[in-house]
């Protein structure tokens, strides 16, 4: 059947003011069905007719919504039709398309890379939909509280978050969303925040992870004024989010899967991370200077001679590219964790470290791809087994590299001391 006949049928229904139900009966009666009516490009034909004028045609849009809800058309065909709309000056039309996306976005799934999943929801830009009068930090907080109440991130919210990320930058965006997590004192809701933030951070996983692990966590862990914010349940939730981001970023990073945005930002930000974690380990990094400036724990956290390289074994350094910003961030984070475990001052920050390591072990036991525990100094093992939750043989075996002679010796010594 020619497409022009389908368009005529749509126009006839509109002229005669058929209801969506009457229209559907007519379509099913006069056009033979395949698996769906996608072979007719039904979704695209309805979109084209509905968006002819300066504002959308509500009756024809009702036909499209009925077709979606009754599965006369597939979600992929609707996404394809939406992606062809490019006149974003017509705000009423854009708003109508957002409403259509909201009908089924929570039913979409993608089994490819995270970037592909995000790409499914990028046919329409939302820059002009940000509140005009709100400061961007207020807009970010309001939008996050909205998705928290709903329990999922729809396509409209995702694009608003992306606009805010572009406007405020990675550090501002990540830091403010972490603050939203640390506000949540209810266990169930803190866990929900983790899942939502993990999905939002897929907008730029690599750079957000570098910022979270390389700047935000060290600041929280080394400044005693922030330790109270790391108390459970938000502290444990942040530990979980940090491990998830680290594993996801490390796994995709070493597969070479970067989005166009991530490839662009990686070159722009490389100097910042080399400044934070210099390649010359004889020169103390910013993180090490930060540790050395802690007056409360001079013996434990002040280690000017203890470089990142010296905390890893020769075999570890041989297999790890320390010119890579992510590798250096992970190695320095574990060095900081080791310093905290070796200190005598307990508090919410030590509880956070324990939660972080427990999550690392749990994810490893569940078969997560890419182990970030390879960046852990072997000297940490003896400190970890002093923690009741980690003083187990299976944990020792999980956190030590048994392929190395030193790893086997450390594991045997730790297990014998349990």
C-alpha positions as MATLAB code, in Angstrom:
seq = 'XXXXXXXXXXXXXXXXXXXXXXXXXXXXXXXXXXXXXXXXXXXXXXXXXXXXXXXXXXXXXXXXXXXXXXXXXXXXXXXXXXXXXXXXXXXXXXXXXXXXXXXXXXXXXXXXXXXXXXXXXXXXXXXXXXXXXXXXXXXXXXXXXXXXXXXXXXXXXXXXXXXXXXXXXXXXXXXXXXXXXXXXXXXXXXXXXXXXXXXXXXXXXXXXXXXXXXXXXXXXXXXXXXXXXXXXXXXXXXXXXXXXXXXXXXXXXXXXXXXXXXXXXXXXXXXXXXXXXXXXXXXXXXXXXXXXXXXXXXXXXXXXXXXXXXXXXXXXXXXXXXXXXXXXXXXXXXXXXXXXXXXXXXXXXXXXXXXXXXXXXXXXXXXXXXXXXXXXXXXXXXXXXXXXXXXXXXXXXXXXXXXXXXXXXXXXXXXXXX';
ca = [
       0.000    0.000    0.000;
       1.459    3.393   -0.955;
       2.361    5.806    1.826;
       0.310    8.540    0.161;
      -2.836    6.473    0.790;
      -1.930    6.213    4.454;
      -1.573    9.991    4.632;
      -4.940   10.386    2.963;
      -6.471    8.061    5.544;
      -4.960   10.140    8.349;
      -6.233   13.391    6.844;
      -9.684   11.913    6.298;
      -9.835   10.856    9.960;
      -8.798   14.366   11.005;
     -11.358   16.104    8.725;
     -14.173   13.876    9.958;
     -13.002   14.245   13.574;
     -12.724   10.551   14.284;
     -11.751    9.537   17.781;
      -8.451    7.715   18.239;
     -10.388    4.474   18.687;
     -12.348    4.954   15.455;
      -9.159    5.827   13.610;
      -7.413    2.674   14.842;
     -10.322    0.471   13.749;
     -10.212    2.029   10.300;
      -6.443    1.544    9.951;
      -6.654   -2.083   11.058;
      -9.527   -2.683    8.673;
      -7.999   -1.140    5.539;
      -4.285   -1.847    5.946;
      -2.981   -5.391    6.375;
      -0.856   -5.951    9.470;
       2.691   -7.251    9.592;
       4.314   -7.789   12.979;
       3.269   -4.169   13.491;
       2.282   -1.399   11.104;
       5.896   -0.228   10.986;
       6.235   -1.329    7.359;
       3.858    1.536    6.533;
       6.076    4.025    8.418;
       2.952    4.747   10.425;
       4.714    6.595   13.254;
       6.599    8.825   10.831;
       3.456    9.574    8.804;
       1.527   10.573   11.929;
       4.427   12.731   13.159;
       4.708   14.486    9.803;
       1.015   15.343    9.663;
       0.823   16.350   13.335;
       3.761   18.783   13.105;
       2.858   20.666    9.908;
       1.741   23.908   11.580;
       3.356   26.181   14.198;
       1.679   24.133   16.900;
       0.989   20.396   16.958;
      -2.296   18.959   15.757;
      -3.806   17.496   18.961;
      -6.154   15.087   17.213;
      -3.472   13.506   15.028;
      -1.151   13.370   18.054;
      -3.868   11.430   19.858;
      -3.738    8.886   16.999;
       0.016    8.516   17.516;
      -0.344    8.111   21.271;
      -3.015    5.469   20.763;
      -0.773    3.643   18.284;
       2.056    3.636   20.842;
      -0.059    2.512   23.788;
      -1.755   -0.239   21.741;
       1.583   -1.323   20.248;
       0.485   -0.714   16.699;
       3.943    0.795   16.215;
       7.262   -0.167   17.789;
       9.151    2.118   20.124;
      12.138    2.111   17.764;
      10.014    3.421   14.896;
       8.725    6.228   17.117;
      12.291    7.111   18.180;
      13.303    7.206   14.524;
      10.414    9.518   13.716;
      11.250   11.786   16.673;
      14.893   12.024   15.620;
      13.863   13.554   12.264;
      12.223   16.554   13.903;
      14.657   19.486   13.845;
      12.628   22.709   14.090;
      13.246   23.420   17.762;
      11.971   26.986   17.522;
       8.430   25.577   17.767;
       8.302   25.132   21.524;
       4.763   23.704   21.617;
       5.792   20.988   19.184;
       8.895   20.178   21.222;
       6.809   19.969   24.400;
       4.395   17.562   22.711;
       7.280   15.373   21.558;
       8.610   15.280   25.108;
       5.234   14.071   26.333;
       5.299   11.309   23.731;
       8.808   10.270   24.784;
       7.666   10.189   28.396;
       5.040    7.604   27.497;
       7.545    4.854   26.831;
      11.074    5.955   27.744;
      10.976    3.867   30.938;
      10.267    0.794   28.797;
      13.352    1.246   26.639;
      16.410   -0.898   27.164;
      19.748   -1.149   25.438;
      22.193   -4.027   25.724;
      25.106   -2.156   24.188;
      27.512    0.347   25.665;
      26.370    3.028   28.092;
      27.039    5.680   25.460;
      24.679    3.911   23.073;
      21.987    3.854   25.733;
      22.356    7.594   26.227;
      22.350    8.062   22.462;
      18.892    6.561   22.179;
      17.500    9.549   24.048;
      19.275   12.316   22.149;
      17.040   13.239   19.220;
      15.806   16.439   20.894;
      17.922   19.125   22.621;
      16.474   20.557   25.835;
      18.697   23.570   26.403;
      15.816   26.009   26.145;
      13.733   24.101   28.703;
      15.811   25.056   31.753;
      14.013   27.381   34.208;
      14.884   30.903   33.118;
      15.053   32.514   36.565;
      16.667   29.814   38.708;
      20.440   29.746   39.328;
      21.863   26.595   37.814;
      22.621   25.012   41.205;
      18.956   25.476   42.158;
      17.829   24.053   38.805;
      20.080   21.032   39.332;
      18.776   20.389   42.846;
      15.134   20.772   41.811;
      15.550   18.475   38.824;
      17.284   15.830   40.902;
      14.613   15.910   43.596;
      12.022   15.490   40.854;
      13.633   12.335   39.457;
      14.208   11.047   42.993;
      10.479   11.240   43.718;
       9.665    9.558   40.396;
      12.292    6.870   40.833;
      13.744    7.025   37.320;
      15.415    9.429   34.907;
      13.251   10.131   31.859;
      14.571   11.499   28.582;
      13.622   15.090   29.364;
      15.422   15.020   32.704;
      18.456   13.385   31.121;
      18.819   16.190   28.621;
      18.330   18.809   31.298;
      21.118   17.201   33.308;
      23.323   17.203   30.224;
      22.642   20.901   29.672;
      23.558   21.634   33.298;
      26.717   19.546   32.954;
      27.741   21.558   29.906;
      26.973   24.849   31.646;
      28.539   24.192   35.049;
      31.385   21.858   34.155;
      32.263   18.381   35.400;
      33.476   19.313   38.885;
      30.534   21.593   39.636;
      28.031   19.024   38.317;
      29.545   16.043   40.153;
      30.186   17.884   43.409;
      26.632   19.213   43.661;
      25.068   15.837   42.931;
      27.290   14.207   45.557;
      25.997   16.824   48.001;
      22.456   15.711   47.124;
      23.439   12.157   48.037;
      25.052   13.179   51.319;
      21.843   14.970   52.337;
      19.892   11.711   52.266;
      19.782   10.091   55.724;
      17.224    7.389   54.891;
      18.784    4.068   53.886;
      16.237    3.133   51.234;
      16.324    6.560   49.637;
      20.123    6.741   49.777;
      20.248    3.500   47.774;
      17.801    4.957   45.280;
      19.994    8.035   44.914;
      22.986    5.799   44.115;
      21.119    4.094   41.279;
      19.894    7.398   39.867;
      23.304    9.076   40.046;
      24.955    6.070   38.439;
      22.617    6.399   35.463;
      23.077   10.202   35.293;
      26.868    9.896   35.455;
      26.752    7.894   32.221;
      26.527   11.294   30.521;
      30.313   11.480   30.886;
      31.460    8.479   32.894;
      35.193    8.934   32.445;
      35.523   12.586   33.431;
      32.962   12.349   36.238;
      34.790    9.330   37.679;
      38.142   11.127   37.526;
      36.618   14.088   39.333;
      34.828   11.966   41.927;
      37.787    9.735   42.775;
      40.586   12.229   42.199;
      39.212   15.408   43.764;
      35.924   15.064   45.657;
      36.684   11.919   47.693;
      40.203   13.054   48.727;
      38.766   16.380   49.881;
      36.100   14.631   51.961;
      38.525   12.117   53.438;
      41.352   14.504   54.357;
      39.337   17.405   55.776;
      38.036   16.563   59.257;
      35.350   19.236   58.854;
      33.705   16.992   56.241;
      33.973   13.675   58.052;
      30.522   13.948   59.637;
      28.949   13.898   56.143;
      30.450   10.436   55.554;
      28.433    8.800   58.339;
      26.045    6.030   57.302;
      23.755    5.725   55.459;
      24.870    8.445   52.983;
      28.555    7.593   53.503;
      28.031    3.940   52.667;
      25.921    4.932   49.670;
      28.699    7.221   48.397;
      31.209    4.396   48.816;
      28.997    2.135   46.711;
      28.554    4.800   44.016;
      32.306    5.440   43.935;
      33.121    1.751   43.438;
      30.471    1.367   40.735;
      31.821    4.376   38.859;
      35.407    3.193   39.243;
      34.638   -0.305   37.950;
      32.495    0.952   35.081;
      35.009    3.583   34.052;
      37.989    1.245   34.340;
      36.265   -1.517   32.383;
      35.142    0.720   29.507;
      38.352    2.773   29.602;
      40.549   -0.208   28.924;
      38.315   -1.363   26.113;
      38.856    1.952   24.358;
      35.143    2.795   24.261;
      34.847    6.593   24.412;
      32.015    8.792   23.315;
      32.796   11.787   21.107;
      32.332   14.046   24.125;
      34.670   11.940   26.256;
      37.404   11.824   23.589;
      37.274   15.605   23.327;
      37.340   16.206   27.073;
      40.095   13.672   27.718;
      42.665   15.707   25.806;
      41.470   18.972   27.366;
      41.732   17.647   30.918;
      44.943   15.607   30.678;
      47.113   18.469   31.965;
      44.878   18.960   34.996;
      45.248   15.336   36.078;
      48.990   15.268   35.376;
      49.260   18.299   37.647;
      47.270   16.524   40.346;
      49.237   13.292   39.913;
      52.627   14.144   38.277;
      54.450   11.527   36.239;
      57.667   12.211   38.138;
      57.083   10.369   41.406;
      60.052   12.081   43.042;
      57.943   15.257   43.004;
      55.119   15.071   45.564;
      51.696   15.308   43.963;
      48.983   17.710   45.076;
      47.304   14.810   46.813;
      50.468   13.917   48.735;
      50.973   17.552   49.722;
      47.358   17.552   50.875;
      48.033   14.474   53.000;
      51.192   16.028   54.377;
      49.313   19.158   55.457;
      47.015   17.276   57.839;
      48.125   18.467   61.248;
      45.976   16.008   63.182;
      47.698   12.919   61.790;
      51.297   13.873   60.980;
      52.710   10.381   61.414;
      50.117    8.476   59.419;
      49.145   10.851   56.627;
      52.408   12.728   56.179;
      54.553   10.566   53.901;
      56.714   12.746   51.637;
      59.012    9.837   50.791;
      56.184    7.411   50.168;
      55.386    7.980   46.517;
      52.637    6.272   44.624;
      55.126    4.085   42.776;
      56.765    2.891   45.968;
      53.386    1.728   47.267;
      53.003   -0.684   44.359;
      55.147   -3.713   43.685;
      57.524   -3.859   40.727;
      55.256   -6.394   39.041;
      52.246   -4.148   39.483;
      54.047   -1.153   38.024;
      55.201   -3.248   35.091;
      51.634   -4.128   34.107;
      49.977   -0.774   34.864;
      50.383    2.287   32.654;
      50.939    5.088   35.145;
      50.779    7.727   32.418;
      47.063    7.070   32.222;
      45.070    9.602   34.316;
      42.517    7.034   35.505;
      45.226    4.615   36.640;
      46.993    7.368   38.545;
      43.777    8.524   40.200;
      42.987    4.971   41.335;
      46.516    4.363   42.613;
      46.522    7.622   44.577;
      43.069    6.923   46.003;
      44.196    3.545   47.325;
      47.318    5.193   48.730;
      45.060    7.606   50.611;
      42.878    4.725   51.821;
      46.003    2.916   53.021;
      47.080    6.010   54.966;
      43.657    6.261   56.628;
      43.659    2.599   57.591;
      47.117    2.983   59.115;
      46.176    6.031   61.175;
      45.007    5.864   64.768;
      42.096    8.264   64.381;
      38.762    6.506   63.804;
      35.604    8.187   62.593;
      33.080    8.302   59.762;
      35.961    8.546   57.256;
      37.345    5.170   58.392;
      33.840    3.697   58.178;
      33.617    5.043   54.625;
      36.902    3.346   53.735;
      35.627    0.058   55.141;
      32.400    0.367   53.127;
      34.425    1.179   50.010;
      36.578   -1.939   50.380;
      33.585   -4.142   51.212;
      31.873   -2.966   48.026;
      35.042   -3.659   46.019;
      35.125   -7.220   47.325;
      31.398   -7.757   46.796;
      31.556   -6.538   43.203;
      34.592   -8.737   42.563;
      32.804  -11.796   43.943;
      29.822  -11.022   41.729;
      32.058  -11.205   38.676;
      32.561   -7.530   37.841;
      34.803   -6.884   34.860;
      38.130   -5.195   35.549;
      39.563   -5.247   39.063;
      40.537   -1.907   40.573;
      42.045   -3.776   43.527;
      45.246   -4.190   41.519;
      46.002   -0.577   42.494;
      45.879   -1.422   46.188;
      49.284   -1.462   47.936;
      50.115   -4.879   49.373;
      50.749   -3.170   52.704;
      46.996   -2.519   52.961;
      46.149   -6.178   53.412;
      47.422   -6.378   56.974;
      45.382   -3.281   57.852;
      42.203   -4.501   56.162;
      42.094   -7.801   58.041;
      41.965   -5.819   61.292;
      38.452   -4.746   60.307;
      35.873   -7.313   61.536;
      33.826   -7.286   58.323;
      36.907   -7.985   56.187;
      38.748  -10.425   58.474;
      37.859  -13.484   56.395;
      40.042  -15.811   54.300;
      37.867  -15.342   51.198;
      38.307  -11.568   51.455;
      42.080  -11.901   51.721;
      42.143  -14.140   48.655;
      39.944  -11.679   46.775;
      42.043   -8.584   47.474;
      45.498  -10.057   46.830;
      47.001  -10.893   43.456;
      47.803  -14.585   43.801;
      49.577  -14.624   40.430;
      52.506  -12.766   42.031;
      54.927  -14.378   44.517;
      54.642  -11.358   46.810;
      50.844  -11.545   46.627;
      50.866  -15.173   47.688;
      53.210  -14.446   50.604;
      51.079  -11.515   51.775;
      47.888  -13.602   51.531;
      49.409  -16.508   53.471;
      50.667  -14.195   56.212;
      47.325  -12.422   56.495;
      45.286  -15.636   56.637;
      47.575  -17.149   59.275;
      47.028  -14.046   61.409;
      43.213  -14.328   61.350;
];
